[in-house]
Amino acid sequence: MQEQALALARRCVLPEAKVSRPAVFLDRDGTISEDVGYLNDVSQFRMFPFAAGAIRRLNDANLPVIVVTNQSGVGRGFFAESMVHTVHEEMTQQLAAAGAHLTAIYYCPHTSDDECECRKPKPGMIQQAAREHGVDLARSFVVGDRYGDVELAQASGGRGVLVRTGYGDEDLRMNGAVWARQPDFVAGDLSDAVEWILKSVGQAG
C-alpha cells in the first residue's frame, strides 16, 4: 500500500539529488486557491489574486516551490484522478501567465482509511520531494490553511506557517488554544507568508 501510495503521489521523476537547499511546500486548496470542497470540475478552480505574485517572489529568490495536496476525492470516488491532473494543468498555466512557476506538484489520492504514508500530515510526499529535488527539510517551510500542514512541518524539523485563508482562520479560532505546538508564523494569506519566509532566509526586499 505504501509503495503504491507514493507512486500515485509522485508527479516528477528525477535522479536523487544531494540535500542542500531549503524549499517552500505549499498546500493547494485554501492556500493557493479557494477551497470549494471536492473540486470536481476545472471551472471551480479559482486562484487567489495574490497567489501568483507570492510564488513569483519565491521563484526570484531561487527557492523551490513544491505543492503538496491531499485529494481524497479520488479515493472516495467523487472524481477521477484525471481531474486532479486537469486542475493542476490549469493552475500551472495561470501561474505561467503571471510569470510564476512551480518546481513540482505532489498529491495524495487516498482517504484516511487507506493508512497510506503520503496523506498529510504524514510525511511521505515531502520526503519523496526532498529526495528528488535536493531539499533540506530541516531548513524548509510548509504553508497551509490547516493545522495538519503545520504538523507536517514540525514532523520534518522545518517551520510551519498557517494562513488565515481557507479554513485557517476558523481552525485557529476553534482549535488553536489546544494545539500541542503553535505555528511558527500565522499569516493573513500566502503573500504575507512569503514575506515572512523571505525575511527568515534573509532575502526580503
C-alpha positions in Angstrom: 0.0 0.0 0.0 2.7 2.4 0.9 4.7 1.9 -2.3 1.5 2.3 -4.3 0.6 5.4 -2.5 3.9 7.1 -3.1 3.8 6.1 -6.7 0.4 7.7 -7.2 1.5 10.8 -5.3 4.6 11.2 -7.5 4.4 14.0 -10.0 8.1 14.4 -11.1 10.7 11.7 -11.6 14.3 12.9 -11.2 17.5 11.3 -10.0 18.2 11.6 -6.3 19.9 14.9 -5.6 22.2 15.9 -2.8 20.4 17.6 0.1 21.5 21.2 0.1 18.7 23.8 0.0 15.5 24.8 1.7 12.2 24.7 -0.2 8.7 26.0 0.3 6.0 23.4 0.4 2.5 24.9 -0.4 -0.9 23.4 0.2 -3.3 24.0 -2.7 -6.9 24.4 -1.7 -7.3 27.3 0.8 -3.7 28.5 0.3 -3.1 29.0 -3.4 -6.8 28.8 -4.5 -10.2 29.0 -2.9 -11.4 25.9 -1.1 -14.6 24.9 -2.8 -14.9 21.4 -1.2 -14.3 18.5 -3.5 -13.2 20.3 -6.7 -14.7 18.0 -9.4 -14.7 20.5 -12.3 -11.9 22.6 -13.5 -14.3 25.6 -13.8 -14.4 25.6 -10.0 -10.7 26.3 -9.7 -10.2 30.0 -8.6 -6.7 31.0 -7.7 -6.4 33.8 -5.1 -5.4 37.1 -6.8 -2.2 37.3 -4.6 -1.0 33.7 -5.2 0.9 34.2 -8.4 2.8 37.2 -7.2 3.7 35.5 -3.9 5.0 32.4 -5.8 6.9 34.6 -8.2 8.8 36.2 -5.3 9.9 32.7 -4.2 11.0 32.0 -7.7 13.0 35.2 -7.8 14.7 34.1 -4.5 15.6 30.7 -6.1 13.6 28.8 -3.6 12.0 25.6 -4.9 8.2 25.8 -4.6 6.5 22.5 -4.3 2.8 21.9 -3.9 1.7 19.0 -1.6 -2.0 18.4 -1.5 -4.5 15.8 -0.2 -7.0 14.9 -2.9 -9.1 12.2 -1.2 -12.0 12.9 -3.6 -10.3 10.4 -5.9 -10.3 7.7 -3.3 -13.9 8.5 -2.3 -15.0 8.2 -5.9 -16.1 11.8 -6.2 -14.0 12.5 -9.2 -11.5 10.7 -11.5 -7.8 11.0 -10.9 -7.6 12.7 -14.3 -9.4 15.7 -12.8 -6.6 16.3 -10.4 -4.2 16.5 -13.4 -6.6 18.8 -15.3 -6.8 21.2 -12.3 -3.1 21.2 -11.9 -2.5 21.9 -15.6 -4.9 24.9 -15.2 -3.1 26.1 -12.1 0.3 25.8 -13.8 -1.0 27.7 -16.9 -2.4 30.5 -14.8 0.8 30.9 -12.8 2.9 30.9 -16.0 0.7 33.6 -17.5 1.6 35.7 -14.4 5.4 34.9 -14.6 5.4 32.3 -11.8 6.1 28.6 -11.8 6.1 25.5 -9.5 9.1 23.2 -9.1 6.8 20.1 -8.7 3.3 19.0 -7.6 2.6 16.0 -5.4 -0.8 14.8 -4.4 -2.3 12.0 -2.3 -5.4 10.4 -3.7 -6.2 8.3 -0.7 -8.6 8.5 2.2 -7.6 8.3 5.9 -8.9 4.7 5.9 -6.2 3.7 3.4 -3.5 4.4 6.0 -1.0 5.5 3.4 2.2 7.3 4.1 1.5 10.2 1.6 -1.6 11.7 3.2 -0.8 14.8 5.2 0.2 15.2 7.9 2.2 12.1 7.3 5.5 13.0 5.6 5.5 10.7 2.5 5.1 13.4 -0.1 7.6 15.8 1.3 10.2 13.1 2.0 9.9 12.0 -1.7 10.1 15.6 -2.8 13.2 16.1 -0.7 14.9 13.1 -2.3 14.1 14.1 -5.8 14.8 17.8 -5.6 17.7 18.1 -3.2 15.8 19.6 -0.4 16.9 20.0 3.2 13.6 19.5 5.1 15.0 21.0 8.4 15.6 24.3 6.6 12.3 24.3 4.7 8.8 25.7 5.2 5.3 24.3 4.9 2.4 26.7 4.3 -1.2 25.7 4.6 -4.6 26.6 5.9 -5.0 23.6 8.2 -3.1 22.6 11.3 -2.1 19.3 9.6 0.2 21.4 7.4 1.9 22.8 10.5 2.2 19.3 11.9 3.8 18.2 8.7 6.5 20.9 9.0 7.1 20.1 12.7 7.5 16.4 12.0 10.2 17.1 9.4 12.0 19.6 11.6 11.0 22.6 9.4 8.9 25.6 10.0 5.1 25.7 9.6 3.1 28.7 8.5 -0.7 28.8 8.9 -2.6 31.1 6.6 -5.9 32.5 7.6 -7.4 32.0 4.2 -9.5 28.8 3.5 -10.1 27.0 6.8 -7.1 28.7 8.5 -8.9 31.4 10.4 -11.6 29.1 11.7 -9.1 26.4 12.6 -7.1 28.9 14.6 -10.1 30.3 16.4 -11.7 27.0 17.2 -8.7 24.8 18.0 -5.6 27.0 18.3 -5.7 27.0 22.1 -5.3 23.2 22.4 -2.6 22.7 19.7 0.4 21.0 21.2 2.7 23.3 19.3 1.8 26.6 17.7 2.7 27.5 14.1 6.0 29.3 13.6 4.0 32.1 12.0 0.4 32.9 11.3 -0.1 34.8 8.1 -3.1 36.6 6.7 -2.6 34.9 3.3 0.1 33.4 1.1 1.6 36.8 0.3 2.1 37.6 4.0 3.6 34.1 4.5 6.1 34.6 1.7 7.2 37.9 3.1 7.9 36.2 6.5 9.7 33.3 4.8 11.9 35.6 2.7 12.9 37.6 5.8 13.6 34.3 7.6 16.1 33.3 4.9 17.5 36.8 4.6 16.1 37.5 1.1 13.4 40.1 1.7 13.3 43.3 -0.1 
